[in-house]
Amino acid sequence: MRLDGKVALVTGAASGIGKRIAEVYADNGAAVAIADLNLDGANAAASEIAKKGGKAIGIRMDVTSEQEVDDGVAAVVRQLGSVDILVSNAGIQIVNPIEKFPYADWKKLMTIHVDGAFLTTRACLRQMYARGKGGAIIYMGSVHSKEASKLKAPYVAAKHALIGLAKVVAKEGAEHGVRANVICPGFVRTPLVEKQIPEQAKELGISEDDVVRKVMLKDTVDGEFTTVDDVAACALFFAGFETNALTGQSLVVSHGWFMQ
C-alpha cells in the first residue's frame, strides 16, 4: 500500500484525523497538501512532515467556497504536479434536539459536510480525468453514515449523504480509473469529540463519564475509542488499492459499534 509518486489532498488536516492521515500518507511516499481554514495550522502540520523527510504543503481552504476550492486544487497541481488522492475530511459537529435546532446551524453543518464534499470532489475529478491516470476519492463518513443518534440530525443526514455521493462517483469515475469509498469511524477522541462530551452531558442531564460510557462507547465490543491511527490505516488501504474491485464501498471502523 505504498503511495510513492502520488499526490494527496486532505481537507481539515491541520489537526485530528486529517492530520494523522496526511502524516501516514507522507510516511508511505505521497506528497501531501494539507488544506484547512487554519492556514497557520496547515503550514505547521506540513512543516512537521517536512522535518521527517516528507513532502507537504499547507493550503488555506474553505471547503464551502467554490472559488477557494477550485483555486486551492489548482494550487496543489501547480506546486505538486497532480491530485491523485482526495480525502474529504473537513467537518464540524453541532448537537441539539431537532425542535431546538437553529436552521442556520443545520445549514452550516450540511454545507461544510455535503457541499464541501461535492466541491472538492468536482475540482479533483476534473484534474484526475484530464490527467488520465485514475485516482482515489475518500470520504470521511461516520458510524452515523449507518446509524442515528439523538441530538445529531444534520450530522447524521450529512454522513448518510456521503455514502450516496461516493456511490455516484464510483459509477461515473470507473471508466476513468477513479475509485470512491467512505471510511465510517466510531468515536475518535479528537477535539471535535471532546467538545461534544460536556454538551451532551448538559443536554441529556447525565455526567460526562456517562456520556462516554453509556452513550459514545456503550455499543462497542470493548468500550474503547477508535484511534486516529485506526482511521489513517483505512485511509491508506483505500488510497493504495488501485483497481475498481474496491469502489463504492463503506468501511466501518468502530470497535464493533456497528456491524454489517
N, C-alpha and C positions, 0 to 999 in steps of 0.2 A: 504493500500500500504506500510506496514512496510517491512523492509528488514532484520529483525533480523536473525542472523546466516549466512547471505550471505557475500560474499567477492566480492568487485567490483574493477576492474582495470580501471582507467580513464586516457587516454593519453592526453598530452598537458594540464595538470591540475595544473600547478604551478600558473596560473593566469586565469582571464577571465571566460568564460563559463565553462570550465573544472573544475576550482577550485570551482565554486559555486555548480556544480553537486556533486562533492566529498563531500562538506560540507552538502548538503541536504541528500545525502545517509547516511553519518555518523549520522546525526540527526535522521534518521529513522532506525538506528540499524545495518547498514552494517559496516564491516571493509573495509577500503579503501586503495588501493595502488595508490599513486599519481605519475604518470610517466611523465617525462618531460626531454628535453635536459638540462634544467637548474636544476641541482641537488640541488643547494642551495635553489632555489625557491620551489622545490618539498618538500624538508625537512621542509622549513618554513611553507608551507601550511599544512603539516602533523602535525607539532608542534601546529599550531593553533587549529586543530581539537582535538588533544590530550588534550589541555588545557581546552576544553569544555567537556571533558569526553568521547570523541570518540576514536576509534582505527584507526590509519592510519600510513602508512609508505611512505617514499619518495624513488623513484627509478629513476635513470638516464636511459632514453631510447631514442635512435634514432630509430624512427619507420621505417626508410628506411634501417636499418641494420638487416639482417636476424639473425645474431648471437646475437645482443643486444636484439632483441625482444624475441627470444627463451630463452635466459639466464634470461631476466627480468621476463618473465612469470613463469619460473621455480623458481625464487627467491620469487615471490609472493606466489606460492603454498607452498614453503618451510617455509616461515615466517608466512603466514596467513592461510594455510591449504587447499585452493582451489581457483579457479576463477569461480564465479557463474555469474558474470555480466561483460561484456566488454563494455565500452563506447569509441568508436574510434573517438576521438575529435581533435587530433593534426592536425594543418593546418596552412597555410600561405596564403598571398594574394600578387599578383603582378599585376599591371594594365599597359596595353599598347594596342594600336590598333594592330590588327593581323599583319599588314605589318611591324610593328616595333618590334614585339615581339622576343626577342632573344631566340633561340632554347634551350639554356642552362636554361633559366628561365622557359620555358614551361616544360622541363623535370624535373626540380627541384620541381615545384608545383605538377605535376602529380605524381611524385614519392612519395612525402610526403602524399598526399591525397589518392591516389589509391593503390600504393604499400604498404604504411603503413597500410591501412585498411586490405588489404589481409594478410600481415604478422602477424599482431596482431590477426586477426580472426583465421587464421590457428593454431597459437600457442595455443590460448584459446580453440578452438574446440577440439583439441587433449586432453586437460585436462578435458574438460566437458564430452566428450564421454567416456573417461577412468573411470571417477568417476561415471557416470551413473545416475546423479541426475538433468539433464537438465541444462538450463541456458538461459541467455538473451544476445544478441549481439545488441548494439545500435550504429548506425552510425550518426555522426553529418553532416547532409546534409545542405541544404540551400533552400531558395526560388529559388535559382539558380539551384536546382535539378529539377525545373519545368519550370523556365523562363530563358530567356537570358538577359544580359545587355551588353552594349558596354564596350570594354576595358578588358574583363574578359574571354577570350576564354578558357584558360586551366582550370580556376576555374569552369566555367560553365560545361565544359566537365567532369571534375573530379566529381563534385557534382551529375551530372546525372548518372555517373558510379556507384556511391554508391547505388543508388536505384536498379540497376541491380544486384549488388553483394548481397544486402540484400535479394532479391527475391530468388536467388540461395541458399543462406544459409538457408532461411526459408524452402525450399523444402528438402534440404539434411538433415537439422537438426531436422526436425519434428519427425522422428522416435526415436530420442534421447532426445526429450523434450526440444530442443534448439530453441528459437524464435529469429527472426531478424527483426528489424524495423529501420526506419530512421526518425530523427527529422529534420524539414526543417524551421529553423528560418528566419525571416526577418532581417533587420539590427539591430544588438545589439551594443551598443556604448562601445565596448571593444577597447583596444589599436590597434588591427588589423583594426578596422573600422576608428578610429581616424586618423590612418596613411593614409588611403585612401582619406580622405576629401581634404587635400591640393594637393595630387597627381591628383585627378580627376579635381579639380578646374584648375590646370595648364593645363592639357591635353585638357579639354573642353573649356577653356577660359572663365570661369564664376567664380563668387565669391564662397567662401567656404559655405556661408549661402545658396546660391542657390543649391550647391551640396546636402546639407541636405534636403532642402525643395522641390526642383524641380527634383532631381534625386533619392535620397535614400528613401524619405518618400512620394513622390507625389501620389503613388497608394494605400497608406494605407487609412483606413476609418477615421482616427482621427489625422494623422500627428504625430504619436508617434513612438518612437523606441521600439522594443521588448526588454525585460529586461533579465538579466541572471536568475532572479527568474522565469520568464515565461518558459524559456527553461529547467531549472532544474526541475520544476514541471512536465513537459512532460517526462523527463528522469526518474523520479521516477515512473510515471504511467507505462511506458513501462517495467521498471525493475520489478515492482511489479505485473504485470498482468501475471499470471502463467499458462495460457493454450494456445494451438495453435489456439484458436479463434482469437487471435490478433497477426498475424505474417505476414511478407512480406509486411508490410504497411508503408506508409509515412504520417507524420502529419505535416501540415504547421502551424507555429506559427508566425504570421506576421502582426497582426493588419489589416487583410483583404487585404494585398497586393496581394496575390494570393488566389483565392477561387476555390475549386474543388468539 
